[in-house]
């Protein structure tokens, strides 16, 4: 069942640029049966939010087949453990790899642990638990469409790193009042416009950093 989400903060931007690379999910032309395939309106916040909520719920349910179905078939999905996107170190996985996430026992190096400098060496399943779905983001009290809800010391370069893309930020401004917001965390899902649907290209984990 679809889950209910809190009020969404959105500047309601209009993004009309599409990727130069054609998307295989449809050309927007009539099919052999004569039916028309709906072309994605990339300025429609509702379609974007629906895609983000579907991916969020699939992550919650560990239904990686659904997550993989949204993955961009050419670009894949890039995973960023902290707010700063760095394509030189962030890892990118294909839809097939994401679909087989639970069976992948390979230990990957995802970056370095904030405040320690040690390597993040984890399997995909371990990384998802630590740096993707560390909280139940279906219950996030704040949702931002194309707007980062919480920031810390890390460089927030998501918009620059993903030009012509849009994102939804599911955020907890705090988990325990005793920490006065220093325990905030976010799940940021980045999408590129395909021909008929939004395609997941990035998953950025946000949290307070030293």
C-alpha positions as CSV (number, residue, x, y, z in Angstrom):
1,X,0.0,0.0,0.0
2,X,1.3,3.5,-0.7
3,X,2.4,5.4,2.3
4,X,1.3,8.9,3.3
5,X,3.9,11.5,3.3
6,X,4.1,14.9,5.2
7,X,3.8,18.3,3.6
8,X,6.3,18.8,0.8
9,X,8.6,21.8,0.5
10,X,9.0,22.7,-3.2
11,X,10.0,25.8,-5.2
12,X,8.0,24.2,-8.0
13,X,10.7,24.7,-10.7
14,X,10.2,24.0,-14.3
15,X,12.8,21.7,-15.8
16,X,12.4,21.0,-19.5
17,X,15.8,19.7,-20.5
18,X,16.1,16.0,-21.3
19,X,19.1,13.8,-21.5
20,X,20.9,13.7,-24.9
21,X,21.1,9.9,-24.6
22,X,17.8,8.2,-25.7
23,X,16.0,6.2,-23.1
24,X,14.9,2.7,-23.9
25,X,11.6,2.8,-22.1
26,X,9.8,4.4,-25.0
27,X,10.1,7.0,-27.7
28,X,6.8,8.8,-27.1
29,X,5.5,7.6,-30.5
30,X,2.5,5.4,-31.1
31,X,3.1,1.7,-30.5
32,X,2.2,-1.1,-32.9
33,X,-1.2,-1.3,-31.3
34,X,-1.9,2.3,-32.0
35,X,-1.7,3.4,-28.4
36,X,0.2,6.6,-27.5
37,X,2.9,6.4,-24.8
38,X,2.7,9.4,-22.4
39,X,5.7,11.6,-22.6
40,X,7.2,12.7,-19.3
41,X,6.5,16.2,-18.2
42,X,9.8,17.0,-16.4
43,X,8.3,20.0,-14.7
44,X,5.6,18.0,-13.0
45,X,6.4,17.8,-9.3
46,X,3.8,15.1,-8.7
47,X,5.3,12.6,-11.2
48,X,8.7,13.2,-9.6
49,X,7.5,12.8,-6.1
50,X,5.6,9.7,-7.0
51,X,8.8,8.1,-8.4
52,X,10.8,9.1,-5.3
53,X,8.1,7.7,-3.0
54,X,8.0,4.4,-4.9
55,X,11.8,4.1,-4.7
56,X,11.8,5.1,-1.0
57,X,9.1,2.4,-0.2
58,X,11.1,-0.2,-2.2
59,X,14.2,0.6,-0.2
60,X,12.2,0.3,3.0
61,X,10.9,-3.1,1.8
62,X,14.3,-4.2,0.5
63,X,12.5,-4.8,-2.8
64,X,15.6,-4.1,-5.0
65,X,13.9,-5.3,-8.1
66,X,11.7,-2.2,-7.9
67,X,14.7,0.0,-7.2
68,X,16.5,-1.5,-10.2
69,X,13.5,-0.8,-12.4
70,X,13.9,2.9,-11.8
71,X,17.7,2.8,-12.3
72,X,18.9,4.7,-15.4
73,X,19.8,1.9,-17.9
74,X,22.8,3.8,-19.3
75,X,24.1,5.9,-16.4
76,X,23.3,3.5,-13.6
77,X,23.0,4.8,-10.0
78,X,25.8,6.6,-8.2
79,X,26.1,6.2,-4.4
80,X,27.4,9.1,-2.2
81,X,28.0,8.3,1.5
82,X,28.0,11.9,2.6
83,X,26.6,15.1,1.1
84,X,29.5,15.9,-1.3
85,X,29.1,14.2,-4.6
86,X,32.5,13.1,-6.0
87,X,32.3,11.0,-9.2
88,X,36.0,10.1,-8.8
89,X,35.4,8.1,-5.6
90,X,31.6,7.5,-5.5
91,X,30.7,4.1,-6.8
92,X,28.1,3.5,-9.6
93,X,26.1,0.4,-10.1
94,X,23.9,-0.9,-12.9
95,X,20.3,-2.0,-12.5
96,X,21.3,-5.6,-12.7
97,X,23.8,-5.2,-9.8
98,X,21.2,-3.4,-7.7
99,X,18.6,-6.1,-8.3
100,X,21.1,-8.7,-7.1
101,X,22.2,-6.6,-4.1
102,X,21.3,-9.1,-1.5
103,X,23.4,-11.8,-3.1
104,X,26.4,-9.7,-3.8
105,X,29.0,-10.5,-1.1
106,X,31.8,-8.4,-2.7
107,X,33.4,-5.9,-0.3
108,X,33.7,-2.5,-2.0
109,X,35.5,0.7,-1.0
110,X,32.9,3.4,-0.9
111,X,35.0,6.3,0.4
112,X,36.2,7.3,3.8
113,X,34.5,7.5,7.2
114,X,33.9,11.0,8.3
115,X,36.0,12.1,11.3
116,X,38.1,8.9,11.1
117,X,39.6,8.7,7.7
118,X,39.3,5.0,7.6
119,X,38.0,3.4,4.4
120,X,34.3,2.5,4.1
121,X,34.8,-1.2,3.1
122,X,31.4,-2.9,3.0
123,X,29.3,-5.1,0.9
124,X,26.4,-3.5,-0.9
125,X,23.9,-4.8,1.7
126,X,26.1,-3.3,4.5
127,X,26.4,0.0,2.7
128,X,22.7,0.3,2.2
129,X,22.1,-0.3,5.9
130,X,24.7,2.3,6.9
131,X,24.6,5.0,4.2
132,X,21.3,4.6,2.3
133,X,18.6,3.4,4.6
134,X,19.9,4.1,8.1
135,X,16.5,5.3,9.1
136,X,12.9,4.7,8.0
137,X,12.6,7.4,5.5
138,X,9.0,6.6,4.7
139,X,8.3,8.3,7.9
140,X,10.6,11.3,7.3
141,X,9.0,14.5,8.7
142,X,10.4,16.7,6.0
143,X,10.4,16.3,2.3
144,X,12.1,18.7,-0.1
145,X,11.6,18.7,-3.9
146,X,14.7,20.2,-5.5
147,X,15.5,21.6,-2.1
148,X,18.1,20.3,0.5
149,X,16.4,20.3,3.9
150,X,19.4,20.0,6.2
151,X,23.0,21.0,5.8
152,X,26.2,20.7,7.8
153,X,29.9,21.2,7.2
154,X,30.1,19.1,4.0
155,X,30.0,20.8,0.6
156,X,26.5,20.6,-0.8
157,X,27.1,20.2,-4.5
158,X,24.3,17.9,-5.6
159,X,22.7,20.4,-8.0
160,X,26.1,21.2,-9.7
161,X,27.0,17.5,-9.9
162,X,23.7,16.5,-11.5
163,X,22.8,19.2,-14.0
164,X,19.4,18.8,-15.7
165,X,18.3,16.4,-13.0
166,X,15.9,16.8,-10.1
167,X,15.9,15.3,-6.6
168,X,13.7,14.6,-3.6
169,X,15.2,15.0,-0.1
170,X,13.6,12.8,2.7
171,X,15.0,14.3,5.9
172,X,15.0,13.9,9.7
173,X,16.0,17.3,11.2
174,X,16.8,15.4,14.4
175,X,16.4,12.0,15.8
176,X,17.0,12.7,19.5
177,X,16.3,16.2,20.9
178,X,19.3,15.8,23.3
179,X,21.7,16.2,20.3
180,X,20.1,19.5,19.2
181,X,20.0,18.6,15.6
182,X,23.5,17.2,15.3
183,X,22.0,13.8,14.5
184,X,20.1,14.9,11.4
185,X,20.1,12.6,8.4
186,X,18.7,12.6,4.9
187,X,18.0,10.3,1.9
188,X,18.3,12.2,-1.3
189,X,17.1,10.5,-4.5
190,X,18.3,12.1,-7.7
191,X,16.4,11.5,-11.0
192,X,17.1,12.3,-14.6
193,X,14.2,12.7,-17.0
194,X,13.7,9.8,-19.4
195,X,11.3,9.8,-22.3
196,X,8.3,8.4,-20.3
197,X,9.5,8.2,-16.7
198,X,12.0,9.5,-14.2
199,X,15.2,7.5,-14.0
200,X,17.2,7.1,-10.8
201,X,20.8,8.2,-11.2
202,X,22.0,9.1,-7.7
203,X,21.4,8.2,-4.0
204,X,23.1,10.7,-1.7
205,X,23.2,10.2,2.1
206,X,23.2,13.4,4.1
207,X,24.2,13.7,7.8
208,X,26.0,16.0,10.1
209,X,29.8,15.8,9.5
210,X,32.8,16.9,11.5
